[in-house]
């Protein structure tokens, strides 16, 4: 894998178009609305009164959804323009969200949470193991860790499905940085790398979800691939007491 650092990735995301940040929507994009959000909220259950850390919160859409549902929410985000947008929304909407600008790999939690969510985040972090350990350190004993990823087994973009009607997998075992369309990178790692890291960080795996897009929704949005082959995976684990 190219030797990218966390700083390299953060700097790369600084070029992300402002109009995409502002136009992301109150519930995120198509895949978040129909695949990731429903699975995350199913795992969380009733969040009223719960303390939740949104680790790598981006422009804060999930923080806002959680706060509106009654949770006490903290968001951590390193990229200036994402953090600034999230703070600006909080200043105008006053949902009680506390935002911190920090790199998850070096951030030190000062109190514990009932849940930590890393939604489409760990795959963007070169030093992901330190980030994961800090997420687990932020959990109370028995607290829940939820994180989502591009499915490492089926990462080929959905647009390729239109030509082939199948997903190609190659060079699966090699960790590598993959450029994103609008700036930044994600880092391919085998699925077992993430699962073993969760176990090594002191968590017990509870559930794994490979969300499937409803066929009617897939056809309406020309996203048939996600009704046949998963593009994302959500992993739920709990922190084991020492």
N, C-alpha and C positions, 0 to 999 in steps of 0.2 A: 504494500500500500504506500502511496505517496506520503511523505512525512509531513502532513499538514498538522498544525497545532490548533488548539482551541482559538487562539487569537486570530489565526488565518481564517477560520470559519466565521468568527464573529465579524471580522472585517469584510469578508465576502458578502455576508448578509446585509451589510450596510448599503449595498447597491440595489437592494430589493425595491421595486417600484412603489412609491408612496401611494399611488392610486389603487394598487392591489391591497395594500394594508387597510386603507380606508373603505374599500369596497368588498371586504371579505365577508361581510354580513353578520347579523346578530347571532346566527347559529353556525357560522363557518361555511365552508364550501359544500358541494354536493356530497362528497364522501363523508365529511364530518356530520352533516345533517342526517344522512340516511344509514351510515355504517358505524362510525365511531361514537358519536354522541349517545345513540340509544344503548349501545353496549356498556359504555361507561356509566350511564345513569342507572342501568339495570344492576350493575355490580355495586354501586354506591347505596342504592335504596333511598330511604328518606334522609335527606341531608340537613334537615332543620336542626340547628344547634351544633352541627358538626364543624370541627376545624379542619380545613383542607388547604394543602399547599399545591398550587399549580406550578410545577417545576418546569421552567422553560415556557412561559405562558404566552409568548408572542405578543400579539396586539390585544390580548386579554378577553377574547370572546368567551372562552370557557369559564374564566373567573366571573364574568358578568352573569352567565347562566346559573352558575352555582350560587352566587350571592342572591340572585332573585329567587332561588329556591329555598333560601333561608340559611345557607351555610356562612360561616365566618371564614373568609378566603384571604390567603396571601399568595401573590404571584411573584415569581423570580424570573427575570429576563435580562440577558446581557446586552442585546443589540439596542443601541440608542434610539433609533427611530421607532421600533416596536414599543419599547418602554415608554417613550414620550407620548405616543398615541394612547397607550393604555392609561397613563396618568391623566391625560387630558380628558378622556372619557369619564374617569372616576371623579375628576373635579366638577364636571358638569352634571353627572348622574348621582353622585354621592351614595354609592351602594355599600360603603364601608370596607372596600377592598384595600389591602395594604400591598403596595408594590415595592420590590427591591430590585435594583439594577446590579446584577452580579453573575459571574460565571459559576454554574452549578458545581463545577469541579473543584473550585477553591472556596465557595461559599460555606460558611459555618453556621448551621442552624442554632438559634438561641432558645427555642422552645419546641415542644413536640406537637404533632398533629394526629388527628384520627385517620386521615387519608393523605397520601401523596400521589399525585397524578402527573405523569410525564407523557404528554400526548404528542406523539410524533416528534420526539426530542432526542432520545438517546442515540439514534442513528446519525444525528448531526454532530455528535461530540467526539473528537478524537480520543480524549481522555475520559471515555464514558464510564469506566469502572470507578473512578473517583467521584464522578457525578452520581452514579448509582449508590455508592456507599453513603454519600451525603444525604441522598433522598431517604435511605433507610435510617440513617441517624436522626432524621427529622421526625420519624414515626414514634409514637408511643408503642410499648409492647402490645402486640396483638393488633396493631394498626394495619391498615390495608395499603399496599402499593399496587397501583394500576398504571401500566404503561402500554402505549400502542406504538407500532412500527409499520413501515412498509414491510409486507410479508417477505422475509429474506429468501424464501423458496420461489417466489413468483414476482420478481421485481420489474419485469419488462413492462414498459408503459402501456396503459390501456389502449392507446391509439393504434398500437401494432395489431391488436385483435381484429380491427376492421379489415385488415389485409389477409390475415392468416387463420383467424378463429382458433388460435391456440397460443399458449405462452411458452416461449423458449427459455430454457435454463442452461447456463454455461458458466464455467469457471466459478462454481459455487463456493469452493473452499477458500479462495483467495480474498483476503480483506483488501478493499480498494475504495478510493474516493470517487464518487460519481458526480459530475457537475449537474446542477439543477437548471431548469429552463430560465428562471427569472433571477438567478443569482444564488450563490452558496453551493453547498455540496451535501450529499448524504453519503454515509460510509457503509458499504456492504460488509456484513459479518454473517457467518452461519448462524442459524437459529439456535443451535446448541450453545454457542458462545454466550448469548443473552441468558438462556435458561440456567446454565451453570453459574453464571455471574450472580444471578438472583439467589441461588442456593448458597453460594460462597459468601454472600453478603449477610447471611443469617435469616433468610426468609423461607417460608414453606409455600410452594406453589399450590394454589387452590383451584384455579380455573383458567382455561385458555379458550378464547373465542376467535373464530375466523368468520367475521361477519359477511353475510351474503345479501346482495342487493335484490330487493323485490323485482321480479321479472318485468312487471308493468312500469316500474320506475326506471329500470335499466333501459327499456325500449324507448321510453319518453325522452330520456337524456342521452341516448346513443351510447350507453355504457354497459353493453351486454356482457363484456368480459367479467364484470363484478357480480353477475348473476351465475357465472359458471366456474370461475377460478378466483380464489380470494386474493385481493390486493393488499389486505391489511391483517394484522394480528394484534389481539389485545391480551395481555397477560396480567393475571391477578394473583398476588401473593400476600401473605401476612408476615409481620415481623415476629420472629420467635423470641421469647424472653431469654436473657443470658443465663 
